[in-house]
């Protein structure tokens, strides 16, 4: 089944640029370039990021599909320049290299490696694509590609905002430091998280998280954590129960799970459901003056693979980044000899950034299903369909 809204991305970590082609955006929607760039800045921020963030200041270029600030219905092309490409022109050259030039060989060799990093795509990728230089795996497998995905997600949010659908993300745990959010309201949660270097809604917990990151950095180690994405004002019935691949929770889980470094995804109460009685777990339905409401949201806004009108709540767990100064044991794939893993410039902790990526991924899934349900070729047509729901 072809989706009305879909996109493809291309680009490498140290290549010329990152691109996206977006198909299925109806005409007449205002695209806020400043908002997209703001989301890109959020992805680059966060305590624990590495030196790459000092080089790149990501800005999106909208290259087609938008005229005078509004979508035309044509495919949209987005591009983010990699400023660091200036230092990688030879080792990441698109054209054939002059291997007779000793300086060219030296620069390529400096960036090539064959020592697979445990936890990365290096080993499996080299076997799958028959690649000897693991640089060919690293460049596309790198989380750098999530920058353009955030731009796509921010564009999706521009469209969703026309219907009052808004979302945010925040960090709930770094290593063993956890945030208790049971009493927080979503608006307050968002306001507090936006002020934190950790995207955490509690000042004291933020400082404790930063201390954990500092300790890991001193030890040459890395740490992971957990985040949460919340979207509100969703209409009832996005997704479906009729086939497994149309269930919204399945699509959302796939979108978040495939973010580099994410090892677990939960919706609503998540894994805590295993130790909760049915009488406590399921969100009872009430009515008052013809208004249907619930007092709890343990389902995270999804029942039977569909939105139920409650806020959508998705949680993700990010593992510690595998590239670390304290090297792990590995094998050199050049000669199958035991050695220590290659080190590439990296972050100590990227959970705040991962939460922003997850927000973008969730937005694209929601928009795809929204257009599937209320679709039309223009803003006016979709609004008529939406208002008739």
C-alpha positions as CSV (number, residue, x, y, z in Angstrom):
1,X,0.0,0.0,0.0
2,X,1.5,3.3,-1.1
3,X,1.2,6.0,1.5
4,X,0.0,9.5,0.5
5,X,2.9,11.0,2.5
6,X,6.4,9.5,2.2
7,X,10.0,10.6,2.0
8,X,13.4,9.3,1.2
9,X,16.7,10.7,2.4
10,X,20.3,10.5,1.2
11,X,23.7,11.7,2.3
12,X,26.7,10.6,4.4
13,X,28.1,11.9,7.7
14,X,31.0,13.7,6.1
15,X,29.7,13.9,2.5
16,X,28.6,17.2,0.8
17,X,25.1,17.3,2.2
18,X,22.0,15.5,3.5
19,X,18.9,15.5,1.3
20,X,15.3,14.5,1.5
21,X,12.6,14.2,-1.2
22,X,9.1,14.5,0.3
23,X,6.1,13.3,-1.6
24,X,2.4,13.7,-0.9
25,X,2.3,17.1,0.8
26,X,-0.9,18.9,-0.3
27,X,-1.0,22.4,-1.6
28,X,-1.6,25.5,0.5
29,X,0.2,24.7,3.7
30,X,2.5,27.4,5.2
31,X,6.0,26.1,5.8
32,X,7.9,27.8,8.6
33,X,11.6,27.6,7.8
34,X,12.5,29.2,11.1
35,X,10.6,26.5,12.9
36,X,12.5,23.8,11.0
37,X,15.8,25.4,11.8
38,X,14.8,25.7,15.4
39,X,14.2,21.9,15.5
40,X,17.6,21.3,13.9
41,X,19.2,23.5,16.6
42,X,17.4,21.4,19.3
43,X,18.9,18.2,17.8
44,X,22.4,19.7,18.0
45,X,22.0,20.9,21.6
46,X,22.1,19.0,24.8
47,X,24.8,18.3,27.4
48,X,27.2,15.6,26.4
49,X,27.5,16.3,22.7
50,X,30.8,16.1,20.9
51,X,33.1,18.3,18.8
52,X,31.1,17.9,15.6
53,X,28.4,20.2,17.0
54,X,30.9,23.0,17.2
55,X,31.6,22.6,13.4
56,X,28.1,22.2,12.1
57,X,25.2,24.8,12.5
58,X,22.5,23.0,10.6
59,X,20.3,25.1,8.4
60,X,17.7,23.7,5.9
61,X,17.5,24.8,2.3
62,X,14.1,24.3,0.8
63,X,14.9,23.7,-2.9
64,X,11.5,22.8,-4.4
65,X,7.8,22.3,-3.8
66,X,7.3,25.6,-1.9
67,X,6.5,29.0,-3.4
68,X,6.1,32.2,-1.5
69,X,6.2,30.1,1.8
70,X,3.4,27.8,0.8
71,X,3.4,24.2,-0.5
72,X,2.4,23.8,-4.2
73,X,1.5,20.0,-4.1
74,X,4.7,19.1,-5.9
75,X,7.5,17.0,-4.3
76,X,9.5,19.0,-1.7
77,X,13.3,18.8,-1.7
78,X,15.2,19.7,1.5
79,X,19.0,20.0,1.9
80,X,21.4,20.4,4.8
81,X,25.0,21.3,3.9
82,X,27.7,19.4,5.8
83,X,30.2,22.2,6.6
84,X,32.8,19.6,7.6
85,X,32.9,18.3,4.1
86,X,35.6,21.0,3.4
87,X,38.0,18.8,5.5
88,X,36.9,15.6,3.8
89,X,36.9,16.4,0.1
90,X,39.5,13.8,-0.8
91,X,38.6,10.9,1.4
92,X,34.8,11.4,0.6
93,X,35.3,12.3,-3.1
94,X,32.4,11.3,-5.4
95,X,34.7,11.1,-8.4
96,X,37.5,8.7,-9.0
97,X,40.6,9.2,-6.8
98,X,44.1,9.6,-8.2
99,X,45.7,6.7,-6.5
100,X,49.1,7.5,-8.1
101,X,49.3,10.6,-5.9
102,X,50.9,9.8,-2.6
103,X,49.2,12.7,-0.9
104,X,45.8,11.5,-2.0
105,X,46.5,8.0,-0.8
106,X,47.7,9.3,2.6
107,X,44.5,11.4,3.1
108,X,42.3,8.4,2.2
109,X,44.2,6.1,4.4
110,X,43.9,8.5,7.4
111,X,40.1,8.2,7.2
112,X,39.9,4.5,6.4
113,X,39.7,1.8,9.0
114,X,39.1,-2.0,9.3
115,X,38.7,-2.4,13.1
116,X,35.0,-3.0,13.6
117,X,33.4,-1.2,16.5
118,X,31.2,-3.4,18.7
119,X,27.6,-2.0,18.8
120,X,27.9,-0.3,15.4
121,X,26.9,-1.4,11.9
122,X,30.6,-1.9,11.0
123,X,30.8,-5.7,11.1
124,X,27.4,-6.7,9.7
125,X,27.5,-3.9,7.1
126,X,30.9,-4.9,5.8
127,X,29.7,-8.5,5.3
128,X,26.4,-7.6,3.8
129,X,27.7,-5.1,1.2
130,X,31.2,-6.7,0.7
131,X,33.0,-3.6,1.8
132,X,36.6,-3.7,2.9
133,X,36.9,-0.1,4.2
134,X,34.5,0.4,7.1
135,X,34.3,4.1,6.3
136,X,31.8,3.1,3.7
137,X,29.6,1.6,6.4
138,X,30.1,4.3,9.0
139,X,29.2,7.2,6.7
140,X,25.6,6.2,6.1
141,X,25.0,4.3,9.3
142,X,26.0,7.3,11.3
143,X,23.3,9.2,13.3
144,X,24.3,12.3,11.4
145,X,21.7,11.3,8.9
146,X,19.0,12.0,11.5
147,X,19.5,15.8,10.9
148,X,17.6,15.7,7.6
149,X,15.0,13.4,9.3
150,X,14.4,16.1,11.9
151,X,13.9,18.6,9.1
152,X,11.3,16.4,7.5
153,X,9.6,15.9,10.9
154,X,9.5,19.6,11.5
155,X,7.9,20.2,8.1
156,X,5.3,17.6,9.1
157,X,4.7,19.4,12.3
158,X,4.1,22.6,10.4
159,X,1.2,20.9,8.6
160,X,-0.2,19.2,11.7
161,X,-0.2,22.5,13.6
162,X,-2.9,23.7,11.1
163,X,-5.2,21.3,12.9
164,X,-4.0,22.0,16.4
165,X,-1.9,18.8,16.7
166,X,1.3,19.6,18.5
167,X,4.0,17.5,20.2
168,X,7.2,17.7,22.2
169,X,9.8,15.5,23.7
170,X,11.8,15.3,26.9
171,X,14.4,13.2,28.7
172,X,13.2,11.0,31.6
173,X,16.4,9.1,32.5
174,X,20.2,9.3,32.1
175,X,22.0,6.1,33.3
176,X,20.6,5.6,36.8
177,X,19.2,9.2,37.3
178,X,15.4,9.1,36.8
179,X,12.8,11.8,36.6
180,X,9.4,11.3,38.3
181,X,6.8,12.8,36.0
182,X,3.6,11.2,37.4
183,X,2.3,14.6,38.7
184,X,3.4,16.8,35.8
185,X,1.0,18.3,33.3
186,X,2.1,18.2,29.7
187,X,2.3,22.0,29.1
188,X,4.4,22.5,32.2
189,X,6.5,19.6,31.3
190,X,7.3,21.1,27.9
191,X,8.1,24.5,29.3
192,X,10.5,23.2,31.9
193,X,12.2,20.7,29.5
194,X,12.9,23.5,26.9
195,X,14.9,25.4,29.5
196,X,17.1,22.4,30.4
197,X,20.4,21.4,28.8
198,X,19.3,17.8,29.2
199,X,15.7,18.4,28.0
200,X,14.7,17.4,31.5
201,X,11.8,19.1,33.3
202,X,13.5,19.1,36.7
203,X,16.5,21.4,37.5
204,X,18.0,19.2,40.2
205,X,17.7,16.1,38.2
206,X,19.2,17.9,35.2
207,X,22.3,18.7,37.3
208,X,22.5,15.1,38.5
209,X,22.3,13.9,34.9
210,X,25.1,16.2,33.9
211,X,27.3,14.9,36.7
212,X,26.8,11.3,35.4
213,X,27.8,12.5,31.9
214,X,30.9,14.2,33.2
215,X,31.9,11.1,35.1
216,X,31.5,8.9,32.0
217,X,33.5,11.4,29.9
218,X,36.3,11.4,32.5
219,X,36.4,7.6,32.3
220,X,36.4,7.6,28.5
221,X,33.0,5.9,28.6
222,X,29.5,6.7,27.3
223,X,26.0,6.5,28.8
224,X,22.4,6.2,27.5
225,X,19.0,6.8,28.9
226,X,15.3,7.2,28.2
227,X,13.0,9.8,26.6
228,X,9.4,10.4,26.0
229,X,7.4,11.9,23.1
230,X,3.9,13.3,23.6
231,X,1.5,14.5,20.9
232,X,-1.9,16.0,21.8
233,X,-5.2,16.9,20.2
234,X,-5.2,13.9,17.9
235,X,-8.5,12.8,16.2
236,X,-9.9,9.4,17.1
237,X,-9.3,6.7,14.5
238,X,-5.8,7.2,13.1
239,X,-4.4,3.8,12.3
240,X,-6.5,0.6,12.1
241,X,-7.2,-2.7,13.6
242,X,-8.0,-4.6,10.3
243,X,-4.4,-5.6,9.4
244,X,-1.2,-5.8,11.5
245,X,0.7,-3.4,9.3
246,X,-2.0,-0.7,9.6
247,X,-1.8,-0.6,13.4
248,X,-0.6,2.8,14.5
249,X,1.3,1.6,17.5
250,X,3.3,-0.8,15.2
251,X,4.2,2.0,12.8
252,X,5.2,4.3,15.6
253,X,7.3,1.5,17.3
254,X,9.1,0.9,14.0
255,X,9.8,4.6,13.5
256,X,11.3,5.1,16.9
257,X,13.0,1.7,17.2
258,X,15.0,2.3,13.9
259,X,16.6,5.5,15.3
260,X,20.3,4.7,15.7
261,X,21.0,3.6,19.3
262,X,17.4,3.0,20.3
263,X,16.9,-0.5,21.9
264,X,13.4,-0.4,23.3
265,X,10.1,1.4,22.6
266,X,7.1,1.6,24.9
267,X,3.6,3.1,24.5
268,X,1.7,4.5,27.5
269,X,2.4,2.5,30.6
270,X,4.7,0.3,28.6
271,X,6.6,-2.4,30.4
272,X,4.9,-1.5,33.7
273,X,1.8,-3.1,32.3
274,X,3.3,-6.5,33.2
275,X,3.0,-5.8,36.9
276,X,-0.4,-4.0,36.7
277,X,-3.8,-5.6,37.3
278,X,-6.4,-5.3,34.5
279,X,-8.6,-3.3,36.8
280,X,-5.8,-0.8,37.3
281,X,-4.4,-0.8,33.7
282,X,-7.3,-0.1,31.4
283,X,-8.5,3.5,31.1
284,X,-12.2,3.6,32.1
285,X,-14.6,5.7,29.9
286,X,-16.9,8.3,31.4
287,X,-19.5,10.7,30.0
288,X,-20.7,14.1,31.3
289,X,-23.1,16.2,29.3
290,X,-22.4,14.2,26.2
291,X,-18.6,14.7,26.6
292,X,-16.7,11.4,26.7
293,X,-13.5,11.5,28.8
294,X,-11.1,9.4,30.8
295,X,-9.3,9.9,34.1
296,X,-6.2,7.9,33.1
297,X,-4.1,7.3,30.0
298,X,-2.2,4.1,30.6
299,X,-2.8,3.1,27.0
300,X,-0.8,6.1,25.8
301,X,-3.6,7.2,23.5
302,X,-3.8,4.0,21.4
303,X,-6.3,1.2,21.6
304,X,-6.6,-1.5,19.0
305,X,-3.9,0.1,16.9
306,X,-5.8,3.4,16.7
307,X,-5.8,6.7,18.4
308,X,-8.5,7.0,21.0
309,X,-8.5,10.8,21.5
310,X,-6.2,10.8,24.5
311,X,-2.6,12.2,24.2
312,X,-0.2,9.9,22.4
313,X,2.7,8.9,24.7
314,X,5.7,7.0,23.4
315,X,8.8,6.2,25.3
316,X,12.2,5.2,24.0
317,X,15.4,3.7,25.5
318,X,18.8,4.7,24.0
319,X,21.8,2.6,24.6
320,X,25.2,4.1,25.4
321,X,27.0,5.3,22.3
322,X,29.4,2.5,21.1
323,X,32.2,4.8,20.0
324,X,34.3,5.5,23.1
325,X,37.8,6.5,24.1
326,X,38.0,3.5,26.3
327,X,38.3,1.0,23.5
328,X,36.5,-2.4,23.4
329,X,38.0,-5.6,22.1
330,X,37.3,-6.4,18.5
331,X,38.8,-8.0,15.3
332,X,40.6,-6.3,12.5
333,X,38.7,-7.4,9.4
334,X,41.7,-6.9,7.3
335,X,43.5,-9.9,8.8
336,X,41.1,-11.3,11.4
337,X,43.5,-10.5,14.2
338,X,42.4,-9.5,17.7
339,X,42.7,-5.8,18.4
340,X,40.9,-2.8,19.9
341,X,38.1,-0.9,18.3
342,X,38.5,2.1,16.0
343,X,37.7,5.5,17.7
344,X,35.8,8.1,15.8
345,X,35.0,11.6,17.1
346,X,31.8,11.1,19.1
347,X,29.4,12.2,21.9
348,X,29.4,11.0,25.5
349,X,25.6,11.1,25.6
350,X,23.1,11.9,22.9
351,X,19.8,11.1,24.6
352,X,18.5,14.7,24.4
353,X,19.2,14.8,20.7
354,X,17.6,11.3,20.3
355,X,14.4,12.6,21.8
356,X,14.2,15.4,19.2
357,X,14.8,12.8,16.4
358,X,12.0,10.6,17.9
359,X,9.6,13.6,18.0
360,X,10.3,14.1,14.3
361,X,9.8,10.5,13.4
362,X,6.6,10.3,15.3
363,X,5.3,13.5,13.5
364,X,5.9,11.9,10.1
365,X,3.9,8.8,11.0
366,X,1.1,10.9,12.5
367,X,0.9,13.1,9.4
368,X,1.0,10.1,7.0
369,X,-2.0,8.5,8.8
370,X,-3.8,11.9,9.1
371,X,-3.6,12.4,5.4
372,X,-4.7,8.8,4.8
373,X,-7.9,9.6,6.8
374,X,-8.6,13.2,5.9
375,X,-6.6,13.4,2.7
376,X,-7.1,15.8,-0.2
377,X,-5.0,17.8,-2.6
378,X,-5.2,21.1,-0.8
379,X,-5.4,22.6,2.6
380,X,-9.0,23.7,2.0
381,X,-10.1,20.2,0.9
382,X,-8.5,18.5,3.9
383,X,-10.0,21.1,6.3
384,X,-13.5,20.3,4.9
385,X,-12.9,16.6,5.4
386,X,-11.5,17.2,8.9
387,X,-14.3,19.4,10.0
388,X,-16.9,16.8,8.8
389,X,-15.4,14.1,11.0
